[in-house]
Amino acid sequence: MRGPKAVIWDVGHVLYDWDPRFLYAKLIPDTDRLDWFLSNVVTRAWHFQHDAGRPFAETSAELIAEYPAEAELIAAYGPRWLETIPAPIPGTHALIVALAAAGVPQFGITNFSGEFWDRFRPTAPIFDHFTDIVVSGHERLVKPDPAIYALARQRFALGDGEAIFIDDNPANVEAARNAGWLAHHFAGAERLKAELSALGFAV
């Protein structure tokens, strides 16, 4: 069987680290209070509404109504969201550059707020190497919903076995396999490099 011809990347925890703690550690010096705030107020579950397409203006108004004493900190999340992304994941950007140099088509499927993505994308020229990126917040579809993979298959024109999808979330990896692609559960750039090389990619 012919090997895959394209690589499809997740973004968070594969290409860039992300955690609201990176922002709020600057704003809440007391560790116990910081832990409480991130466990009860600006939680990951609350954030993931943005990945599904809800605007920050709506979600923040609801959260401020629930926690009025935390209004200033909640309001900071939107305008300072870029501070939740500290740095690239070591090693993966070098793989993107190597694949691009070899002429390998690259794409992305990311659970990401549309409005936050529109601010983040101009700061990340690594995505200039990508042909297309499906952003959950723009499409109002989130991984591992099969519909987002079906949309990506259509947009990327990549059928069964024609791509390898890379993600740190096992459910997303399994959904990609169910969609007909090869898939890699990301646990570090060296392991990924070995698998890409074994598949015949020049990395």
C-alpha angles and dihedrals in degrees: 000000000000114000126239118288100198140045124221118197136202112215113209114073090357104062100006134021115236134187132143086224090075089065101036096047084069092052103038111047095180108087096207092051090046091053091048092049094051092044096048112019118024095026129165089247089056091048094051089068086074091054087057091054106267114140120241091235089065100040094045093049090053093047093047089052088055095043107025093165088062095049097118094049093045092049090054092063096077103047093038098041094118087068089069088072109068105173147332120284107260115262104003098093090055088055091052091051092048093049091048091051088053091051096247113157111239131195140171139224111187138172096225137139110259094223093046091046091054088058096041100046096069089054093055113064091173086085089065084084091061123093094205140349126205108213115197096213092056094046097037088228123112135198130286090032106113089224093070091053091048089052091049093049089054096045096043094041090225118144134187113328094357097111143032116223120208123203138148094221114084092210091055091048092052091048090054090052090050088052090059104261133112111254139200126204102222116230102150140334097261094057090046092049090054092052093047090050091049088054090055101259116143102239 
